Amino acid sequence: MNIGFIGLGTMGFPIASHLVRGGYSVGVWNRTSAKSKIWLEQQKLNFPASTSWIAQSPSELAHMCEIIFLCVGNDNDVSFITHKIVNSFHSSKIPALKTIVDHSTISADTTRLLAEKLAQQAIEFIDAPLSGGQIGAEQGAVTVMMGGNISAIKQIEPMIKCYAKAFEHMGAIGCGQLAKMVNQICVSGVLAGLSEGILFAQRAGLNVEQVFTLIQQGAAGSWQMQHRAHSIHNKEFTFGFAIDWMVKDLTICQNMANNLELQLPNLKYCLESYLKSQHAGNGRLDTSALYCQLKREQSKSHEPLI
C-alpha cells in the first residue's frame, strides 16, 4: 500500500521515516522541497529497498495513496492542504484516497468542519494529534490521541504502531484535538511549576542538580523534570518544542475554555508568559524558557531573557 505523508518538520520527518522502516512505500510532499530531497536521500541510504518517492503536490498523493498523513503547523495549513486535495477530485482520474490522518494540533472546530467536507467525498478524516516532542518522534515513542470513525482507526493502527508507544480512540471527530488540549494545559502547568522550583532552589543556595536528581525519584518526578531540569539550570533552550507553537496551542486551549465557560488561571498565566517571550523575539526558544520569563519578572535589574 502506498502511504502519503505531508509535512516534514521536527515531528513529521522522523515519523515518515519510521513508516518506511515499517515496510511501507511512502510518498512525501513538503512546502519546502529541499526538505523532501534530504528526507528521500536519507531513506535511500538507510533503507535501500525502499520505494519511497517525492510527490509534486498533495493532489498527486491523493491519486496514488489510500491514506495520507498530515503533520503541519496550524488550522490554515491543514485547511489549505485539504482543499487542495478535494479540488483535485474534479479531475478525470479517480483518486485512491480513502483516509486522511491529521497529526497536526489544530482546533476541534476546524477539525469537524474539514471532516464534514471530506465526508462528502467519502473520505474519512481522523484527528490524531501527537505528544512526545522531537525526542519521542525520533525514538518512535509518541503518544497519539485519535478522534473519528473507529473502523477507520482500526485500519491505520498497524501504521501508528511504527512510531507510537501509546494510542487511544478518544471518541468522535474532534475528540483527539480536545485530548491534546488537556495535554498542553498539563505540560505548560508542569513547566511553570518546574521553573518556579528551579528559581527557588537557585535563590536558596541549594545544589540544583542534586535537588532535582533526588526529587525526580519521588512524587514530583515528571518527563519535564527528567529532560528539562538540567538544561533549564544551564540556560539551554535551543531545542525541543518552540514557544511559537506553544502559543498557538495554548491559544486554542484558551478559546475552548472560554467556550466551555471555564476559568483556568494556570492556563492564562502560562499563555501570557509565553506571549511576552514571543513578543520579545524569543519564539523559537524551547518552551522550557518559561523559566527565563519568570526569572526576568523577579529581577529588579530587568536582566535579558537569557
C-alpha positions as protocol buffer text, in pm:
chain_id: "A"
residue {
  index: 1
  type: MET
  ca { x: 0 y: 0 z: 0 }
}
residue {
  index: 2
  type: ASN
  ca { x: 120 y: 349 z: -84 }
}
residue {
  index: 3
  type: ILE
  ca { x: 109 y: 599 z: 203 }
}
residue {
  index: 4
  type: GLY
  ca { x: 126 y: 975 z: 160 }
}
residue {
  index: 5
  type: PHE
  ca { x: 294 y: 1199 z: 416 }
}
residue {
  index: 6
  type: ILE
  ca { x: 267 y: 1579 z: 413 }
}
residue {
  index: 7
  type: GLY
  ca { x: 482 y: 1790 z: 646 }
}
residue {
  index: 8
  type: LEU
  ca { x: 846 y: 1700 z: 713 }
}
residue {
  index: 9
  type: GLY
  ca { x: 909 y: 1922 z: 1013 }
}
residue {
  index: 10
  type: THR
  ca { x: 1057 y: 1835 z: 1350 }
}
residue {
  index: 11
  type: MET
  ca { x: 798 y: 1564 z: 1410 }
}
residue {
  index: 12
  type: GLY
  ca { x: 698 y: 1466 z: 1059 }
}
residue {
  index: 13
  type: PHE
  ca { x: 1047 y: 1397 z: 925 }
}
residue {
  index: 14
  type: PRO
  ca { x: 1127 y: 1111 z: 1168 }
}
residue {
  index: 15
  type: ILE
  ca { x: 770 y: 977 z: 1173 }
}
residue {
  index: 16
  type: ALA
  ca { x: 766 y: 940 z: 794 }
}
residue {
  index: 17
  type: SER
  ca { x: 1099 y: 757 z: 826 }
}
residue {
  index: 18
  type: HIS
  ca { x: 953 y: 515 z: 1082 }
}
residue {
  index: 19
  type: LEU
  ca { x: 679 y: 428 z: 831 }
}
residue {
  index: 20
  type: VAL
  ca { x: 947 y: 343 z: 575 }
}
residue {
  index: 21
  type: ARG
  ca { x: 1125 y: 135 z: 839 }
}
residue {
  index: 22
  type: GLY
  ca { x: 794 y: -45 z: 891 }
}
residue {
  index: 23
  type: GLY
  ca { x: 797 y: -156 z: 528 }
}
residue {
  index: 24
  type: TYR
  ca { x: 558 y: 96 z: 375 }
}
residue {
  index: 25
  type: SER
  ca { x: 608 y: 277 z: 47 }
}
residue {
  index: 26
  type: VAL
  ca { x: 584 y: 645 z: 143 }
}
residue {
  index: 27
  type: GLY
  ca { x: 530 y: 939 z: -90 }
}
residue {
  index: 28
  type: VAL
  ca { x: 610 y: 1276 z: 69 }
}
residue {
  index: 29
  type: TRP
  ca { x: 527 y: 1636 z: -2 }
}
residue {
  index: 30
  type: ASN
  ca { x: 665 y: 1932 z: 189 }
}
residue {
  index: 31
  type: ARG
  ca { x: 617 y: 2303 z: 132 }
}
residue {
  index: 32
  type: THR
  ca { x: 998 y: 2337 z: 119 }
}
residue {
  index: 33
  type: SER
  ca { x: 1103 y: 2090 z: -149 }
}
residue {
  index: 34
  type: ALA
  ca { x: 1466 y: 2083 z: -30 }
}
residue {
  index: 35
  type: LYS
  ca { x: 1349 y: 1912 z: 290 }
}
residue {
  index: 36
  type: SER
  ca { x: 1180 y: 1641 z: 85 }
}
residue {
  index: 37
  type: LYS
  ca { x: 1504 y: 1576 z: -104 }
}
residue {
  index: 38
  type: ILE
  ca { x: 1702 y: 1545 z: 220 }
}
residue {
  index: 39
  type: TRP
  ca { x: 1441 y: 1305 z: 359 }
}
residue {
  index: 40
  type: LEU
  ca { x: 1443 y: 1086 z: 45 }
}
residue {
  index: 41
  type: GLU
  ca { x: 1823 y: 1070 z: 38 }
}
residue {
  index: 42
  type: GLN
  ca { x: 1819 y: 953 z: 399 }
}
residue {
  index: 43
  type: GLN
  ca { x: 1567 y: 678 z: 320 }
}
residue {
  index: 44
  type: LYS
  ca { x: 1774 y: 553 z: 25 }
}
residue {
  index: 45
  type: LEU
  ca { x: 2078 y: 541 z: 250 }
}
residue {
  index: 46
  type: ASN
  ca { x: 1910 y: 368 z: 544 }
}
residue {
  index: 47
  type: PHE
  ca { x: 1657 y: 154 z: 354 }
}
residue {
  index: 48
  type: PRO
  ca { x: 1798 y: 76 z: 6 }
}
residue {
  index: 49
  type: ALA
  ca { x: 1499 y: -143 z: -82 }
}
residue {
  index: 50
  type: SER
  ca { x: 1253 y: 137 z: -12 }
}
residue {
  index: 51
  type: THR
  ca { x: 1030 y: 254 z: -298 }
}
residue {
  index: 52
  type: SER
  ca { x: 953 y: 590 z: -137 }
}
residue {
  index: 53
  type: TRP
  ca { x: 926 y: 898 z: -356 }
}
residue {
  index: 54
  type: ILE
  ca { x: 866 y: 1275 z: -364 }
}
residue {
  index: 55
  type: ALA
  ca { x: 525 y: 1390 z: -484 }
}
residue {
  index: 56
  type: GLN
  ca { x: 488 y: 1712 z: -679 }
}
residue {
  index: 57
  type: SER
  ca { x: 170 y: 1813 z: -496 }
}
residue {
  index: 58
  type: PRO
  ca { x: -83 y: 1699 z: -234 }
}
residue {
  index: 59
  type: SER
  ca { x: -313 y: 1622 z: -528 }
}
residue {
  index: 60
  type: GLU
  ca { x: -64 y: 1369 z: -664 }
}
residue {
  index: 61
  type: LEU
  ca { x: -62 y: 1189 z: -331 }
}
residue {
  index: 62
  type: ALA
  ca { x: -443 y: 1182 z: -327 }
}
residue {
  index: 63
  type: HIS
  ca { x: -442 y: 997 z: -659 }
}
residue {
  index: 64
  type: MET
  ca { x: -170 y: 750 z: -560 }
}
residue {
  index: 65
  type: CYS
  ca { x: -230 y: 678 z: -190 }
}
residue {
  index: 66
  type: GLU
  ca { x: -521 y: 531 z: 2 }
}
residue {
  index: 67
  type: ILE
  ca { x: -405 y: 702 z: 322 }
}
residue {
  index: 68
  type: ILE
  ca { x: -241 y: 1042 z: 370 }
}
residue {
  index: 69
  type: PHE
  ca { x: -86 y: 1159 z: 697 }
}
residue {
  index: 70
  type: LEU
  ca { x: -61 y: 1531 z: 773 }
}
residue {
  index: 71
  type: CYS
  ca { x: 183 y: 1683 z: 1021 }
}
residue {
  index: 72
  type: VAL
  ca { x: 178 y: 2057 z: 960 }
}
residue {
  index: 73
  type: GLY
  ca { x: 159 y: 2381 z: 1155 }
}
residue {
  index: 74
  type: ASN
  ca { x: -189 y: 2518 z: 1216 }
}
residue {
  index: 75
  type: ASP
  ca { x: -555 y: 2535 z: 1116 }
}
residue {
  index: 76
  type: ASN
  ca { x: -483 y: 2733 z: 799 }
}
residue {
  index: 77
  type: ASP
  ca { x: -220 y: 2482 z: 684 }
}
residue {
  index: 78
  type: VAL
  ca { x: -448 y: 2182 z: 732 }
}
residue {
  index: 79
  type: SER
  ca { x: -739 y: 2362 z: 564 }
}
residue {
  index: 80
  type: PHE
  ca { x: -524 y: 2469 z: 267 }
}
residue {
  index: 81
  type: ILE
  ca { x: -392 y: 2118 z: 205 }
}
residue {
  index: 82
  type: THR
  ca { x: -733 y: 1958 z: 249 }
}
residue {
  index: 83
  type: HIS
  ca { x: -890 y: 2198 z: -1 }
}
residue {
  index: 84
  type: LYS
  ca { x: -611 y: 2126 z: -249 }
}
residue {
  index: 85
  type: ILE
  ca { x: -685 y: 1756 z: -219 }
}
residue {
  index: 86
  type: VAL
  ca { x: -1062 y: 1795 z: -253 }
}
residue {
  index: 87
  type: ASN
  ca { x: -1028 y: 2024 z: -555 }
}
residue {
  index: 88
  type: SER
  ca { x: -815 y: 1762 z: -730 }
}
residue {
  index: 89
  type: PHE
  ca { x: -1109 y: 1521 z: -722 }
}
residue {
  index: 90
  type: HIS
  ca { x: -1269 y: 1706 z: -1010 }
}
residue {
  index: 91
  type: SER
  ca { x: -1010 y: 1566 z: -1249 }
}
residue {
  index: 92
  type: SER
  ca { x: -1093 y: 1272 z: -1474 }
}
residue {
  index: 93
  type: LYS
  ca { x: -864 y: 1034 z: -1288 }
}
residue {
  index: 94
  type: ILE
  ca { x: -1030 y: 854 z: -996 }
}
residue {
  index: 95
  type: PRO
  ca { x: -840 y: 922 z: -671 }
}
residue {
  index: 96
  type: ALA
  ca { x: -721 y: 640 z: -449 }
}
residue {
  index: 97
  type: LEU
  ca { x: -758 y: 834 z: -125 }
}
residue {
  index: 98
  type: LYS
  ca { x: -980 y: 684 z: 144 }
}
residue {
  index: 99
  type: THR
  ca { x: -849 y: 832 z: 472 }
}
residue {
  index: 100
  type: ILE
  ca { x: -665 y: 1142 z: 595 }
}
residue {
  index: 101
  type: VAL
  ca { x: -491 y: 1118 z: 934 }
}
residue {
  index: 102
  type: ASP
  ca { x: -411 y: 1459 z: 1080 }
}
residue {
  index: 103
  type: HIS
  ca { x: -121 y: 1462 z: 1328 }
}
residue {
  index: 104
  type: SER
  ca { x: -126 y: 1843 z: 1345 }
}
residue {
  index: 105
  type: THR
  ca { x: -251 y: 2027 z: 1653 }
}
residue {
  index: 106
  type: ILE
  ca { x: -545 y: 2243 z: 1545 }
}
residue {
  index: 107
  type: SER
  ca { x: -884 y: 2348 z: 1681 }
}
residue {
  index: 108
  type: ALA
  ca { x: -1161 y: 2094 z: 1724 }
}
residue {
  index: 109
  type: ASP
  ca { x: -1398 y: 2324 z: 1531 }
}
residue {
  index: 110
  type: THR
  ca { x: -1176 y: 2327 z: 1221 }
}
residue {
  index: 111
  type: THR
  ca { x: -1134 y: 1951 z: 1251 }
}
residue {
  index: 112
  type: ARG
  ca { x: -1510 y: 1895 z: 1247 }
}
residue {
  index: 113
  type: LEU
  ca { x: -1565 y: 2129 z: 952 }
}
residue {
  index: 114
  type: LEU
  ca { x: -1296 y: 1955 z: 746 }
}
residue {
  index: 115
  type: ALA
  ca { x: -1435 y: 1612 z: 836 }
}
residue {
  index: 116
  type: GLU
  ca { x: -1778 y: 1718 z: 708 }
}
residue {
  index: 117
  type: LYS
  ca { x: -1629 y: 1844 z: 383 }
}
residue {
  index: 118
  type: LEU
  ca { x: -1428 y: 1528 z: 327 }
}
residue {
  index: 119
  type: ALA
  ca { x: -1723 y: 1305 z: 411 }
}
residue {
  index: 120
  type: GLN
  ca { x: -1896 y: 1445 z: 102 }
}
residue {
  index: 121
  type: GLN
  ca { x: -1615 y: 1281 z: -98 }
}
residue {
  index: 122
  type: ALA
  ca { x: -1643 y: 955 z: 101 }
}
residue {
  index: 123
  type: ILE
  ca { x: -1310 y: 1026 z: 274 }
}
residue {
  index: 124
  type: GLU
  ca { x: -1260 y: 952 z: 643 }
}
residue {
  index: 125
  type: PHE
  ca { x: -1086 y: 1222 z: 847 }
}
residue {
  index: 126
  type: ILE
  ca { x: -910 y: 1122 z: 1170 }
}
residue {
  index: 127
  type: ASP
  ca { x: -778 y: 1384 z: 1409 }
}
residue {
  index: 128
  type: ALA
  ca { x: -471 y: 1233 z: 1571 }
}
residue {
  index: 129
  type: PRO
  ca { x: -252 y: 1494 z: 1744 }
}
residue {
  index: 130
  type: LEU
  ca { x: 76 y: 1382 z: 1898 }
}
residue {
  index: 131
  type: SER
  ca { x: 256 y: 1417 z: 2229 }
}
residue {
  index: 132
  type: GLY
  ca { x: 618 y: 1331 z: 2297 }
}
residue {
  index: 133
  type: GLY
  ca { x: 804 y: 1606 z: 2115 }
}
residue {
  index: 134
  type: GLN
  ca { x: 1104 y: 1573 z: 1889 }
}
residue {
  index: 135
  type: ILE
  ca { x: 1264 y: 1308 z: 2111 }
}
residue {
  index: 136
  type: GLY
  ca { x: 951 y: 1094 z: 2104 }
}
residue {
  index: 137
  type: ALA
  ca { x: 919 y: 1125 z: 1727 }
}
residue {
  index: 138
  type: GLU
  ca { x: 1283 y: 1032 z: 1670 }
}
residue {
  index: 139
  type: GLN
  ca { x: 1262 y: 733 z: 1905 }
}
residue {
  index: 140
  type: GLY
  ca { x: 929 y: 615 z: 1763 }
}
residue {
  index: 141
  type: ALA
  ca { x: 766 y: 665 z: 2102 }
}
residue {
  index: 142
  type: VAL
  ca { x: 499 y: 934 z: 2063 }
}
residue {
  index: 143
  type: THR
  ca { x: 153 y: 921 z: 2217 }
}
residue {
  index: 144
  type: VAL
  ca { x: -142 y: 959 z: 1976 }
}
residue {
  index: 145
  type: MET
  ca { x: -491 y: 1082 z: 2071 }
}
residue {
  index: 146
  type: MET
  ca { x: -742 y: 994 z: 1799 }
}
residue {
  index: 147
  type: GLY
  ca { x: -1093 y: 1105 z: 1716 }
}
residue {
  index: 148
  type: GLY
  ca { x: -1312 y: 972 z: 1436 }
}
residue {
  index: 149
  type: ASN
  ca { x: -1464 y: 658 z: 1294 }
}
residue {
  index: 150
  type: ILE
  ca { x: -1343 y: 357 z: 1494 }
}
residue {
  index: 151
  type: SER
  ca { x: -1334 y: 128 z: 1189 }
}
residue {
  index: 152
  type: ALA
  ca { x: -1109 y: 372 z: 1002 }
}
residue {
  index: 153
  type: ILE
  ca { x: -884 y: 399 z: 1308 }
}
residue {
  index: 154
  type: LYS
  ca { x: -853 y: 20 z: 1327 }
}
residue {
  index: 155
  type: GLN
  ca { x: -723 y: 18 z: 970 }
}
residue {
  index: 156
  type: ILE
  ca { x: -441 y: 263 z: 1044 }
}
residue {
  index: 157
  type: GLU
  ca { x: -333 y: 110 z: 1377 }
}
residue {
  index: 158
  type: PRO
  ca { x: -55 y: -104 z: 1218 }
}
residue {
  index: 159
  type: MET
  ca { x: 96 y: 218 z: 1077 }
}
residue {
  index: 160
  type: ILE
  ca { x: 58 y: 409 z: 1404 }
}
residue {
  index: 161
  type: LYS
  ca { x: 246 y: 129 z: 1581 }
}
residue {
  index: 162
  type: CYS
  ca { x: 552 y: 211 z: 1368 }
}
residue {
  index: 163
  type: TYR
  ca { x: 614 y: 527 z: 1569 }
}
residue {
  index: 164
  type: ALA
  ca { x: 385 y: 534 z: 1875 }
}
residue {
  index: 165
  type: LYS
  ca { x: 430 y: 386 z: 2220 }
}
residue {
  index: 166
  type: ALA
  ca { x: 66 y: 454 z: 2308 }
}
residue {
  index: 167
  type: PHE
  ca { x: -250 y: 547 z: 2120 }
}
residue {
  index: 168
  type: GLU
  ca { x: -622 y: 559 z: 2203 }
}
residue {
  index: 169
  type: HIS
  ca { x: -952 y: 626 z: 2029 }
}
residue {
  index: 170
  type: MET
  ca { x: -1088 y: 921 z: 2231 }
}
residue {
  index: 171
  type: GLY
  ca { x: -1430 y: 941 z: 2069 }
}
residue {
  index: 172
  type: ALA
  ca { x: -1599 y: 1122 z: 1781 }
}
residue {
  index: 173
  type: ILE
  ca { x: -1418 y: 1351 z: 1538 }
}
residue {
  index: 174
  type: GLY
  ca { x: -1255 y: 1639 z: 1727 }
}
residue {
  index: 175
  type: CYS
  ca { x: -1204 y: 1444 z: 2049 }
}
residue {
  index: 176
  type: GLY
  ca { x: -840 y: 1381 z: 1962 }
}
residue {
  index: 177
  type: GLN
  ca { x: -781 y: 1756 z: 1949 }
}
residue {
  index: 178
  type: LEU
  ca { x: -970 y: 1808 z: 2275 }
}
residue {
  index: 179
  type: ALA
  ca { x: -747 y: 1548 z: 2442 }
}
residue {
  index: 180
  type: LYS
  ca { x: -439 y: 1726 z: 2305 }
}
residue {
  index: 181
  type: MET
  ca { x: -563 y: 2049 z: 2465 }
}
residue {
  index: 182
  type: VAL
  ca { x: -572 y: 1868 z: 2800 }
}
residue {
  index: 183
  type: ASN
  ca { x: -216 y: 1753 z: 2734 }
}
residue {
  index: 184
  type: GLN
  ca { x: -91 y: 2106 z: 2659 }
}
residue {
  index: 185
  type: ILE
  ca { x: -263 y: 2256 z: 2963 }
}
residue {
  index: 186
  type: CYS
  ca { x: -90 y: 1996 z: 3181 }
}
residue {
  index: 187
  type: VAL
  ca { x: 250 y: 2035 z: 3012 }
}
residue {
  index: 188
  type: SER
  ca { x: 253 y: 2412 z: 3049 }
}
residue {
  index: 189
  type: GLY
  ca { x: 147 y: 2381 z: 3413 }
}
residue {
  index: 190
  type: VAL
  ca { x: 428 y: 2135 z: 3487 }
}
residue {
  index: 191
  type: LEU
  ca { x: 680 y: 2367 z: 3320 }
}
residue {
  index: 192
  type: ALA
  ca { x: 554 y: 2659 z: 3527 }
}
residue {
  index: 193
  type: GLY
  ca { x: 598 y: 2459 z: 3848 }
}
residue {
  index: 194
  type: LEU
  ca { x: 939 y: 2332 z: 3741 }
}
residue {
  index: 195
  type: SER
  ca { x: 1052 y: 2686 z: 3656 }
}
residue {
  index: 196
  type: GLU
  ca { x: 944 y: 2815 z: 3995 }
}
residue {
  index: 197
  type: GLY
  ca { x: 1112 y: 2522 z: 4170 }
}
residue {
  index: 198
  type: ILE
  ca { x: 1444 y: 2579 z: 3993 }
}
residue {
  index: 199
  type: LEU
  ca { x: 1437 y: 2953 z: 4064 }
}
residue {
  index: 200
  type: PHE
  ca { x: 1358 y: 2885 z: 4429 }
}
residue {
  index: 201
  type: ALA
  ca { x: 1643 y: 2634 z: 4459 }
}
residue {
  index: 202
  type: GLN
  ca { x: 1887 y: 2876 z: 4297 }
}
residue {
  index: 203
  type: ARG
  ca { x: 1790 y: 3169 z: 4521 }
}
residue {
  index: 204
  type: ALA
  ca { x: 1801 y: 2948 z: 4830 }
}
residue {
  index: 205
  type: GLY
  ca { x: 2160 y: 2846 z: 4751 }
}
residue {
  index: 206
  type: LEU
  ca { x: 2090 y: 2477 z: 4702 }
}
residue {
  index: 207
  type: ASN
  ca { x: 2281 y: 2246 z: 4469 }
}
residue {
  index: 208
  type: VAL
  ca { x: 2022 y: 2247 z: 4190 }
}
residue {
  index: 209
  type: GLU
  ca { x: 2148 y: 1935 z: 4013 }
}
residue {
  index: 210
  type: GLN
  ca { x: 2148 y: 1743 z: 4342 }
}
residue {
  index: 211
  type: VAL
  ca { x: 1799 y: 1857 z: 4437 }
}
residue {
  index: 212
  type: PHE
  ca { x: 1636 y: 1761 z: 4108 }
}
residue {
  index: 213
  type: THR
  ca { x: 1824 y: 1435 z: 4069 }
}
residue {
  index: 214
  type: LEU
  ca { x: 1680 y: 1340 z: 4405 }
}
residue {
  index: 215
  type: ILE
  ca { x: 1322 y: 1463 z: 4380 }
}
residue {
  index: 216
  type: GLN
  ca { x: 1287 y: 1317 z: 4031 }
}
residue {
  index: 217
  type: GLN
  ca { x: 1266 y: 982 z: 4213 }
}
residue {
  index: 218
  type: GLY
  ca { x: 966 y: 1096 z: 4420 }
}
residue {
  index: 219
  type: ALA
  ca { x: 618 y: 1233 z: 4373 }
}
residue {
  index: 220
  type: ALA
  ca { x: 744 y: 1548 z: 4196 }
}
residue {
  index: 221
  type: GLY
  ca { x: 902 y: 1346 z: 3915 }
}
residue {
  index: 222
  type: SER
  ca { x: 787 y: 1409 z: 3556 }
}
residue {
  index: 223
  type: TRP
  ca { x: 906 y: 1388 z: 3197 }
}
residue {
  index: 224
  type: GLN
  ca { x: 976 y: 1761 z: 3202 }
}
residue {
  index: 225
  type: MET
  ca { x: 1185 y: 1733 z: 3518 }
}
residue {
  index: 226
  type: GLN
  ca { x: 1381 y: 1440 z: 3381 }
}
residue {
  index: 227
  type: HIS
  ca { x: 1453 y: 1601 z: 3045 }
}
residue {
  index: 228
  type: ARG
  ca { x: 1450 y: 1975 z: 3116 }
}
residue {
  index: 229
  type: ALA
  ca { x: 1564 y: 2050 z: 3474 }
}
residue {
  index: 230
  type: HIS
  ca { x: 1933 y: 2019 z: 3383 }
}
residue {
  index: 231
  type: SER
  ca { x: 1901 y: 2220 z: 3061 }
}
residue {
  index: 232
  type: ILE
  ca { x: 1697 y: 2496 z: 3228 }
}
residue {
  index: 233
  type: HIS
  ca { x: 1957 y: 2530 z: 3504 }
}
residue {
  index: 234
  type: ASN
  ca { x: 2228 y: 2557 z: 3238 }
}
residue {
  index: 235
  type: LYS
  ca { x: 2026 y: 2801 z: 3024 }
}
residue {
  index: 236
  type: GLU
  ca { x: 1999 y: 2569 z: 2724 }
}
residue {
  index: 237
  type: PHE
  ca { x: 1687 y: 2647 z: 2523 }
}
residue {
  index: 238
  type: THR
  ca { x: 1775 y: 2582 z: 2158 }
}
residue {
  index: 239
  type: PHE
  ca { x: 1590 y: 2253 z: 2114 }
}
residue {
  index: 240
  type: GLY
  ca { x: 1256 y: 2083 z: 2158 }
}
residue {
  index: 241
  type: PHE
  ca { x: 909 y: 2235 z: 2122 }
}
residue {
  index: 242
  type: ALA
  ca { x: 924 y: 2605 z: 2034 }
}
residue {
  index: 243
  type: ILE
  ca { x: 740 y: 2881 z: 2220 }
}
residue {
  index: 244
  type: ASP
  ca { x: 574 y: 2987 z: 1892 }
}
residue {
  index: 245
  type: TRP
  ca { x: 398 y: 2651 z: 1873 }
}
residue {
  index: 246
  type: MET
  ca { x: 301 y: 2654 z: 2241 }
}
residue {
  index: 247
  type: VAL
  ca { x: 144 y: 2998 z: 2198 }
}
residue {
  index: 248
  type: LYS
  ca { x: -60 y: 2858 z: 1911 }
}
residue {
  index: 249
  type: ASP
  ca { x: -165 y: 2553 z: 2112 }
}
residue {
  index: 250
  type: LEU
  ca { x: -248 y: 2739 z: 2434 }
}
residue {
  index: 251
  type: THR
  ca { x: -449 y: 2996 z: 2239 }
}
residue {
  index: 252
  type: ILE
  ca { x: -659 y: 2708 z: 2107 }
}
residue {
  index: 253
  type: CYS
  ca { x: -694 y: 2581 z: 2466 }
}
residue {
  index: 254
  type: GLN
  ca { x: -795 y: 2926 z: 2597 }
}
residue {
  index: 255
  type: ASN
  ca { x: -1054 y: 2972 z: 2323 }
}
residue {
  index: 256
  type: MET
  ca { x: -1207 y: 2634 z: 2402 }
}
residue {
  index: 257
  type: ALA
  ca { x: -1200 y: 2709 z: 2777 }
}
residue {
  index: 258
  type: ASN
  ca { x: -1389 y: 3032 z: 2703 }
}
residue {
  index: 259
  type: ASN
  ca { x: -1646 y: 2835 z: 2503 }
}
residue {
  index: 260
  type: LEU
  ca { x: -1685 y: 2597 z: 2797 }
}
residue {
  index: 261
  type: GLU
  ca { x: -1718 y: 2895 z: 3036 }
}
residue {
  index: 262
  type: LEU
  ca { x: -1414 y: 2778 z: 3233 }
}
residue {
  index: 263
  type: GLN
  ca { x: -1172 y: 3000 z: 3424 }
}
residue {
  index: 264
  type: LEU
  ca { x: -828 y: 2832 z: 3413 }
}
residue {
  index: 265
  type: PRO
  ca { x: -580 y: 3067 z: 3586 }
}
residue {
  index: 266
  type: ASN
  ca { x: -276 y: 2850 z: 3527 }
}
residue {
  index: 267
  type: LEU
  ca { x: -352 y: 2829 z: 3154 }
}
residue {
  index: 268
  type: LYS
  ca { x: -399 y: 3207 z: 3143 }
}
residue {
  index: 269
  type: TYR
  ca { x: -70 y: 3271 z: 3325 }
}
residue {
  index: 270
  type: CYS
  ca { x: 129 y: 3036 z: 3100 }
}
residue {
  index: 271
  type: LEU
  ca { x: -19 y: 3177 z: 2781 }
}
residue {
  index: 272
  type: GLU
  ca { x: 51 y: 3535 z: 2891 }
}
residue {
  index: 273
  type: SER
  ca { x: 410 y: 3446 z: 2984 }
}
residue {
  index: 274
  type: TYR
  ca { x: 474 y: 3274 z: 2653 }
}
residue {
  index: 275
  type: LEU
  ca { x: 323 y: 3569 z: 2466 }
}
residue {
  index: 276
  type: LYS
  ca { x: 564 y: 3804 z: 2644 }
}
residue {
  index: 277
  type: SER
  ca { x: 856 y: 3582 z: 2545 }
}
residue {
  index: 278
  type: GLN
  ca { x: 731 y: 3565 z: 2187 }
}
residue {
  index: 279
  type: HIS
  ca { x: 688 y: 3943 z: 2163 }
}
residue {
  index: 280
  type: ALA
  ca { x: 1045 y: 3982 z: 2292 }
}
residue {
  index: 281
  type: GLY
  ca { x: 1166 y: 3786 z: 1988 }
}
residue {
  index: 282
  type: ASN
  ca { x: 1223 y: 3454 z: 2161 }
}
residue {
  index: 283
  type: GLY
  ca { x: 954 y: 3250 z: 1990 }
}
residue {
  index: 284
  type: ARG
  ca { x: 1198 y: 2987 z: 1860 }
}
residue {
  index: 285
  type: LEU
  ca { x: 1329 y: 2900 z: 2207 }
}
residue {
  index: 286
  type: ASP
  ca { x: 1216 y: 2577 z: 2370 }
}
residue {
  index: 287
  type: THR
  ca { x: 906 y: 2601 z: 2590 }
}
residue {
  index: 288
  type: SER
  ca { x: 1122 y: 2539 z: 2897 }
}
residue {
  index: 289
  type: ALA
  ca { x: 1234 y: 2903 z: 2853 }
}
residue {
  index: 290
  type: LEU
  ca { x: 921 y: 2985 z: 3055 }
}
residue {
  index: 291
  type: TYR
  ca { x: 1175 y: 2986 z: 3338 }
}
residue {
  index: 292
  type: CYS
  ca { x: 1354 y: 3283 z: 3178 }
}
residue {
  index: 293
  type: GLN
  ca { x: 1041 y: 3495 z: 3170 }
}
residue {
  index: 294
  type: LEU
  ca { x: 968 y: 3412 z: 3533 }
}
residue {
  index: 295
  type: LYS
  ca { x: 1325 y: 3498 z: 3636 }
}
residue {
  index: 296
  type: ARG
  ca { x: 1318 y: 3824 z: 3444 }
}
residue {
  index: 297
  type: GLU
  ca { x: 994 y: 3931 z: 3613 }
}
residue {
  index: 298
  type: GLN
  ca { x: 1150 y: 3856 z: 3953 }
}
residue {
  index: 299
  type: SER
  ca { x: 1465 y: 4057 z: 3877 }
}
residue {
  index: 300
  type: LYS
  ca { x: 1493 y: 4420 z: 3984 }
}
residue {
  index: 301
  type: SER
  ca { x: 1758 y: 4478 z: 3718 }
}
residue {
  index: 302
  type: HIS
  ca { x: 1531 y: 4352 z: 3435 }
}
residue {
  index: 303
  type: GLU
  ca { x: 1806 y: 4130 z: 3302 }
}
residue {
  index: 304
  type: PRO
  ca { x: 1785 y: 3992 z: 2945 }
}
residue {
  index: 305
  type: LEU
  ca { x: 1565 y: 3689 z: 2886 }
}
residue {
  index: 306
  type: ILE
  ca { x: 1867 y: 3461 z: 2856 }
}
